[in-house]
Amino acid sequence: MFTNAKVDAFTAWHDLLINPELELDSQERYDELLKLADGFQAEGIIDSHERRTLIEVATVAYTRAVTAEVCEK
């Protein structure tokens, strides 16, 4: 079931994931995404499965960003 809090949480997390205007490097963005996922679970907005999924998506995005950075050098 999706509550307004859950929709808002997923929206905030997704915005952080894809917003290139935020001046964060790959590591900072990854850390912030993990903090958000942990906070959402701690607040009871998402369950452990949803948290794990967010972390997996953040990890893939981080890996791609770091790989792109390495390839540019």
KOLGU-4560 file (N, C-alpha, C; in nm, 3 decimals, padded with zeros to 5 digits):
<recs>
<n_xx: 00.084 n_yy: -00.118 n_zz: 00.000 ca_xx: 00.000 ca_yy: 00.000 ca_zz: 00.000 c_xx: 00.089 c_yy: 00.125 c_zz: 00.000 mol: A seq: 1 type: MET>
<n_xx: 00.056 n_yy: 00.219 n_zz: -00.084 ca_xx: 00.132 ca_yy: 00.342 ca_zz: -00.093 c_xx: 00.057 c_yy: 00.454 c_zz: -00.020 mol: A seq: 2 type: PHE>
<n_xx: 00.121 n_yy: 00.505 n_zz: 00.082 ca_xx: 00.066 ca_yy: 00.619 ca_zz: 00.154 c_xx: 00.127 c_yy: 00.746 c_zz: 00.095 mol: A seq: 3 type: THR>
<n_xx: 00.071 n_yy: 00.859 n_zz: 00.132 ca_xx: 00.128 ca_yy: 00.985 ca_zz: 00.086 c_xx: 00.273 c_yy: 00.999 c_zz: 00.132 mol: A seq: 4 type: ASN>
<n_xx: 00.301 n_yy: 00.955 n_zz: 00.254 ca_xx: 00.438 ca_yy: 00.962 ca_zz: 00.307 c_xx: 00.532 c_yy: 00.878 c_zz: 00.223 mol: A seq: 5 type: ALA>
<n_xx: 00.487 n_yy: 00.761 n_zz: 00.182 ca_xx: 00.571 ca_yy: 00.672 ca_zz: 00.101 c_xx: 00.595 c_yy: 00.733 c_zz: -00.037 mol: A seq: 6 type: LYS>
<n_xx: 00.492 n_yy: 00.786 n_zz: -00.098 ca_xx: 00.507 ca_yy: 00.850 ca_zz: -00.229 c_xx: 00.602 c_yy: 00.968 c_zz: -00.219 mol: A seq: 7 type: VAL>
<n_xx: 00.586 n_yy: 01.049 n_zz: -00.114 ca_xx: 00.676 ca_yy: 01.164 ca_zz: -00.093 c_xx: 00.820 c_yy: 01.118 c_zz: -00.072 mol: A seq: 8 type: ASP>
<n_xx: 00.837 n_yy: 01.012 n_zz: 00.004 ca_xx: 00.972 ca_yy: 00.960 ca_zz: 00.032 c_xx: 01.037 c_yy: 00.910 c_zz: -00.097 mol: A seq: 9 type: ALA>
<n_xx: 00.965 n_yy: 00.830 n_zz: -00.173 ca_xx: 01.021 ca_yy: 00.778 ca_zz: -00.299 c_xx: 01.050 c_yy: 00.892 c_zz: -00.397 mol: A seq: 10 type: PHE>
<n_xx: 00.965 n_yy: 00.994 n_zz: -00.398 ca_xx: 00.988 ca_yy: 01.109 ca_zz: -00.486 c_xx: 01.115 c_yy: 01.183 c_zz: -00.445 mol: A seq: 11 type: THR>
<n_xx: 01.133 n_yy: 01.207 n_zz: -00.316 ca_xx: 01.252 ca_yy: 01.276 ca_zz: -00.267 c_xx: 01.378 c_yy: 01.195 c_zz: -00.299 mol: A seq: 12 type: ALA>
<n_xx: 01.371 n_yy: 01.065 n_zz: -00.278 ca_xx: 01.485 ca_yy: 00.978 ca_zz: -00.304 c_xx: 01.520 c_yy: 00.979 c_zz: -00.452 mol: A seq: 13 type: TRP>
<n_xx: 01.419 n_yy: 00.967 n_zz: -00.537 ca_xx: 01.439 ca_yy: 00.966 ca_zz: -00.682 c_xx: 01.495 c_yy: 01.099 c_zz: -00.731 mol: A seq: 14 type: HIS>
<n_xx: 01.444 n_yy: 01.209 n_zz: -00.675 ca_xx: 01.495 ca_yy: 01.341 ca_zz: -00.714 c_xx: 01.644 c_yy: 01.354 c_zz: -00.681 mol: A seq: 15 type: ASP>
<n_xx: 01.684 n_yy: 01.305 n_zz: -00.566 ca_xx: 01.826 ca_yy: 01.308 ca_zz: -00.530 c_xx: 01.908 c_yy: 01.220 c_zz: -00.624 mol: A seq: 16 type: LEU>
<n_xx: 01.852 n_yy: 01.109 n_zz: -00.662 ca_xx: 01.922 ca_yy: 01.016 ca_zz: -00.752 c_xx: 01.949 c_yy: 01.077 c_zz: -00.889 mol: A seq: 17 type: LEU>
<n_xx: 01.852 n_yy: 01.149 n_zz: -00.944 ca_xx: 01.865 ca_yy: 01.192 ca_zz: -01.084 c_xx: 01.893 c_yy: 01.340 c_zz: -01.105 mol: A seq: 18 type: ILE>
<n_xx: 01.890 n_yy: 01.422 n_zz: -01.000 ca_xx: 01.906 ca_yy: 01.565 ca_zz: -01.018 c_xx: 02.053 c_yy: 01.604 c_zz: -01.038 mol: A seq: 19 type: ASN>
<n_xx: 02.091 n_yy: 01.638 n_zz: -01.160 ca_xx: 02.231 ca_yy: 01.674 ca_zz: -01.186 c_xx: 02.268 c_yy: 01.813 c_zz: -01.135 mol: A seq: 20 type: PRO>
<n_xx: 02.169 n_yy: 01.893 n_zz: -01.100 ca_xx: 02.196 ca_yy: 02.029 ca_zz: -01.054 c_xx: 02.248 c_yy: 02.032 c_zz: -00.910 mol: A seq: 21 type: GLU>
<n_xx: 02.228 n_yy: 01.925 n_zz: -00.837 ca_xx: 02.282 ca_yy: 01.920 ca_zz: -00.701 c_xx: 02.432 c_yy: 01.903 c_zz: -00.710 mol: A seq: 22 type: LEU>
<n_xx: 02.504 n_yy: 01.985 n_zz: -00.640 ca_xx: 02.649 ca_yy: 01.981 ca_zz: -00.649 c_xx: 02.706 c_yy: 01.878 c_zz: -00.551 mol: A seq: 23 type: GLU>
<n_xx: 02.685 n_yy: 01.753 n_zz: -00.586 ca_xx: 02.735 ca_yy: 01.642 ca_zz: -00.506 c_xx: 02.821 c_yy: 01.554 c_zz: -00.594 mol: A seq: 24 type: LEU>
<n_xx: 02.932 n_yy: 01.506 n_zz: -00.539 ca_xx: 03.008 ca_yy: 01.409 ca_zz: -00.617 c_xx: 02.942 c_yy: 01.272 c_zz: -00.599 mol: A seq: 25 type: ASP>
<n_xx: 02.992 n_yy: 01.174 n_zz: -00.669 ca_xx: 02.929 ca_yy: 01.041 ca_zz: -00.669 c_xx: 02.919 c_yy: 00.983 c_zz: -00.529 mol: A seq: 26 type: SER>
<n_xx: 03.026 n_yy: 00.995 n_zz: -00.452 ca_xx: 03.028 ca_yy: 00.939 ca_zz: -00.316 c_xx: 02.929 c_yy: 01.011 c_zz: -00.226 mol: A seq: 27 type: GLN>
<n_xx: 02.923 n_yy: 01.142 n_zz: -00.234 ca_xx: 02.830 ca_yy: 01.219 ca_zz: -00.152 c_xx: 02.684 c_yy: 01.185 c_zz: -00.186 mol: A seq: 28 type: GLU>
<n_xx: 02.655 n_yy: 01.173 n_zz: -00.314 ca_xx: 02.518 ca_yy: 01.138 ca_zz: -00.357 c_xx: 02.481 c_yy: 00.999 c_zz: -00.305 mol: A seq: 29 type: ARG>
<n_xx: 02.574 n_yy: 00.905 n_zz: -00.320 ca_xx: 02.550 ca_yy: 00.769 ca_zz: -00.272 c_xx: 02.525 c_yy: 00.768 c_zz: -00.121 mol: A seq: 30 type: TYR>
<n_xx: 02.609 n_yy: 00.838 n_zz: -00.047 ca_xx: 02.592 ca_yy: 00.844 ca_zz: 00.099 c_xx: 02.457 c_yy: 00.903 c_zz: 00.137 mol: A seq: 31 type: ASP>
<n_xx: 02.417 n_yy: 01.009 n_zz: 00.070 ca_xx: 02.289 ca_yy: 01.073 ca_zz: 00.100 c_xx: 02.171 c_yy: 00.981 c_zz: 00.066 mol: A seq: 32 type: GLU>
<n_xx: 02.181 n_yy: 00.908 n_zz: -00.044 ca_xx: 02.076 ca_yy: 00.813 ca_zz: -00.081 c_xx: 02.062 c_yy: 00.705 c_zz: 00.025 mol: A seq: 33 type: LEU>
<n_xx: 02.175 n_yy: 00.655 n_zz: 00.074 ca_xx: 02.170 ca_yy: 00.551 ca_zz: 00.178 c_xx: 02.111 c_yy: 00.607 c_zz: 00.308 mol: A seq: 34 type: LEU>
<n_xx: 02.148 n_yy: 00.729 n_zz: 00.344 ca_xx: 02.092 ca_yy: 00.792 ca_zz: 00.464 c_xx: 01.941 c_yy: 00.808 c_zz: 00.453 mol: A seq: 35 type: LYS>
<n_xx: 01.896 n_yy: 00.852 n_zz: 00.336 ca_xx: 01.752 ca_yy: 00.865 ca_zz: 00.316 c_xx: 01.681 c_yy: 00.732 c_zz: 00.331 mol: A seq: 36 type: LEU>
<n_xx: 01.734 n_yy: 00.628 n_zz: 00.268 ca_xx: 01.672 ca_yy: 00.496 ca_zz: 00.276 c_xx: 01.667 c_yy: 00.448 c_zz: 00.421 mol: A seq: 37 type: ALA>
<n_xx: 01.777 n_yy: 00.466 n_zz: 00.494 ca_xx: 01.779 ca_yy: 00.426 ca_zz: 00.635 c_xx: 01.678 c_yy: 00.506 c_zz: 00.717 mol: A seq: 38 type: ASP>
<n_xx: 01.672 n_yy: 00.637 n_zz: 00.690 ca_xx: 01.577 ca_yy: 00.721 ca_zz: 00.761 c_xx: 01.433 c_yy: 00.685 c_zz: 00.733 mol: A seq: 39 type: GLY>
<n_xx: 01.403 n_yy: 00.656 n_zz: 00.609 ca_xx: 01.266 ca_yy: 00.616 ca_zz: 00.573 c_xx: 01.226 c_yy: 00.488 c_zz: 00.645 mol: A seq: 40 type: PHE>
<n_xx: 01.319 n_yy: 00.393 n_zz: 00.654 ca_xx: 01.287 ca_yy: 00.269 ca_zz: 00.725 c_xx: 01.272 c_yy: 00.296 c_zz: 00.875 mol: A seq: 41 type: GLN>
<n_xx: 01.361 n_yy: 00.376 n_zz: 00.932 ca_xx: 01.354 ca_yy: 00.408 ca_zz: 01.075 c_xx: 01.222 c_yy: 00.476 c_zz: 01.110 mol: A seq: 42 type: ALA>
<n_xx: 01.171 n_yy: 00.557 n_zz: 01.019 ca_xx: 01.044 ca_yy: 00.626 ca_zz: 01.041 c_xx: 00.922 c_yy: 00.538 c_zz: 01.012 mol: A seq: 43 type: GLU>
<n_xx: 00.946 n_yy: 00.418 n_zz: 00.961 ca_xx: 00.836 ca_yy: 00.327 ca_zz: 00.931 c_xx: 00.767 c_yy: 00.356 c_zz: 00.800 mol: A seq: 44 type: GLY>
<n_xx: 00.829 n_yy: 00.438 n_zz: 00.716 ca_xx: 00.769 ca_yy: 00.472 ca_zz: 00.587 c_xx: 00.785 c_yy: 00.358 c_zz: 00.488 mol: A seq: 45 type: ILE>
<n_xx: 00.901 n_yy: 00.292 n_zz: 00.492 ca_xx: 00.927 ca_yy: 00.178 ca_zz: 00.404 c_xx: 00.969 c_yy: 00.058 c_zz: 00.489 mol: A seq: 46 type: ILE>
<n_xx: 00.958 n_yy: -00.059 n_zz: 00.431 ca_xx: 01.000 ca_yy: -00.180 ca_zz: 00.502 c_xx: 01.142 c_yy: -00.219 c_zz: 00.459 mol: A seq: 47 type: ASP>
<n_xx: 01.193 n_yy: -00.326 n_zz: 00.516 ca_xx: 01.331 ca_yy: -00.366 ca_zz: 00.490 c_xx: 01.352 c_yy: -00.407 c_zz: 00.344 mol: A seq: 48 type: SER>
<n_xx: 01.253 n_yy: -00.466 n_zz: 00.282 ca_xx: 01.265 ca_yy: -00.504 ca_zz: 00.141 c_xx: 01.276 c_yy: -00.380 c_zz: 00.053 mol: A seq: 49 type: HIS>
<n_xx: 01.194 n_yy: -00.281 n_zz: 00.079 ca_xx: 01.198 ca_yy: -00.157 ca_zz: 00.001 c_xx: 01.330 c_yy: -00.083 c_zz: 00.024 mol: A seq: 50 type: GLU>
<n_xx: 01.379 n_yy: -00.084 n_zz: 00.147 ca_xx: 01.508 ca_yy: -00.023 ca_zz: 00.177 c_xx: 01.619 c_yy: -00.092 c_zz: 00.098 mol: A seq: 51 type: ARG>
<n_xx: 01.618 n_yy: -00.223 n_zz: 00.097 ca_xx: 01.718 ca_yy: -00.302 ca_zz: 00.024 c_xx: 01.713 c_yy: -00.268 c_zz: -00.125 mol: A seq: 52 type: ARG>
<n_xx: 01.595 n_yy: -00.253 n_zz: -00.179 ca_xx: 01.579 ca_yy: -00.219 ca_zz: -00.320 c_xx: 01.637 c_yy: -00.080 c_zz: -00.349 mol: A seq: 53 type: THR>
<n_xx: 01.609 n_yy: 00.017 n_zz: -00.262 ca_xx: 01.665 ca_yy: 00.150 ca_zz: -00.281 c_xx: 01.818 c_yy: 00.147 c_zz: -00.276 mol: A seq: 54 type: LEU>
<n_xx: 01.872 n_yy: 00.069 n_zz: -00.184 ca_xx: 02.017 ca_yy: 00.059 ca_zz: -00.173 c_xx: 02.077 c_yy: -00.007 c_zz: -00.297 mol: A seq: 55 type: ILE>
<n_xx: 02.010 n_yy: -00.108 n_zz: -00.349 ca_xx: 02.059 ca_yy: -00.173 ca_zz: -00.472 c_xx: 02.060 c_yy: -00.075 c_zz: -00.589 mol: A seq: 56 type: GLU>
<n_xx: 01.956 n_yy: 00.003 n_zz: -00.602 ca_xx: 01.948 ca_yy: 00.102 ca_zz: -00.711 c_xx: 02.057 c_yy: 00.208 c_zz: -00.692 mol: A seq: 57 type: VAL>
<n_xx: 02.075 n_yy: 00.255 n_zz: -00.569 ca_xx: 02.179 ca_yy: 00.355 ca_zz: -00.542 c_xx: 02.318 c_yy: 00.299 c_zz: -00.572 mol: A seq: 58 type: ALA>
<n_xx: 02.339 n_yy: 00.173 n_zz: -00.541 ca_xx: 02.469 ca_yy: 00.110 ca_zz: -00.565 c_xx: 02.497 c_yy: 00.098 c_zz: -00.715 mol: A seq: 59 type: THR>
<n_xx: 02.397 n_yy: 00.063 n_zz: -00.791 ca_xx: 02.414 ca_yy: 00.055 ca_zz: -00.937 c_xx: 02.445 c_yy: 00.193 c_zz: -00.993 mol: A seq: 60 type: VAL>
<n_xx: 02.372 n_yy: 00.294 n_zz: -00.949 ca_xx: 02.396 ca_yy: 00.430 ca_zz: -00.997 c_xx: 02.536 c_yy: 00.478 c_zz: -00.959 mol: A seq: 61 type: ALA>
<n_xx: 02.578 n_yy: 00.447 n_zz: -00.837 ca_xx: 02.712 ca_yy: 00.485 ca_zz: -00.792 c_xx: 02.819 c_yy: 00.416 c_zz: -00.876 mol: A seq: 62 type: TYR>
<n_xx: 02.801 n_yy: 00.288 n_zz: -00.900 ca_xx: 02.898 ca_yy: 00.212 ca_zz: -00.980 c_xx: 02.909 c_yy: 00.269 c_zz: -01.120 mol: A seq: 63 type: THR>
<n_xx: 02.797 n_yy: 00.300 n_zz: -01.180 ca_xx: 02.798 ca_yy: 00.359 ca_zz: -01.314 c_xx: 02.867 c_yy: 00.495 c_zz: -01.315 mol: A seq: 64 type: ARG>
<n_xx: 02.840 n_yy: 00.577 n_zz: -01.214 ca_xx: 02.900 ca_yy: 00.710 ca_zz: -01.208 c_xx: 03.050 c_yy: 00.701 c_zz: -01.189 mol: A seq: 65 type: ALA>
<n_xx: 03.094 n_yy: 00.614 n_zz: -01.102 ca_xx: 03.238 ca_yy: 00.598 ca_zz: -01.079 c_xx: 03.307 c_yy: 00.543 c_zz: -01.203 mol: A seq: 66 type: VAL>
<n_xx: 03.244 n_yy: 00.447 n_zz: -01.269 ca_xx: 03.301 ca_yy: 00.390 ca_zz: -01.391 c_xx: 03.314 c_yy: 00.499 c_zz: -01.497 mol: A seq: 67 type: THR>
<n_xx: 03.213 n_yy: 00.582 n_zz: -01.511 ca_xx: 03.218 ca_yy: 00.691 ca_zz: -01.607 c_xx: 03.329 c_yy: 00.790 c_zz: -01.573 mol: A seq: 68 type: ALA>
<n_xx: 03.347 n_yy: 00.818 n_zz: -01.446 ca_xx: 03.453 ca_yy: 00.910 ca_zz: -01.404 c_xx: 03.591 c_yy: 00.853 c_zz: -01.437 mol: A seq: 69 type: GLU>
<n_xx: 03.608 n_yy: 00.725 n_zz: -01.414 ca_xx: 03.736 ca_yy: 00.659 ca_zz: -01.442 c_xx: 03.763 c_yy: 00.658 c_zz: -01.591 mol: A seq: 70 type: VAL>
<n_xx: 03.662 n_yy: 00.631 n_zz: -01.670 ca_xx: 03.679 ca_yy: 00.626 ca_zz: -01.815 c_xx: 03.711 c_yy: 00.763 c_zz: -01.875 mol: A seq: 71 type: CYS>
<n_xx: 03.665 n_yy: 00.870 n_zz: -01.808 ca_xx: 03.691 ca_yy: 01.005 ca_zz: -01.857 c_xx: 03.835 c_yy: 01.047 c_zz: -01.834 mol: A seq: 72 type: GLU>
<n_xx: 03.903 n_yy: 00.982 n_zz: -01.743 ca_xx: 04.041 ca_yy: 01.021 ca_zz: -01.710 c_xx: 04.142 c_yy: 00.963 c_zz: -01.805 mol: A seq: 73 type: LYS>
</recs>
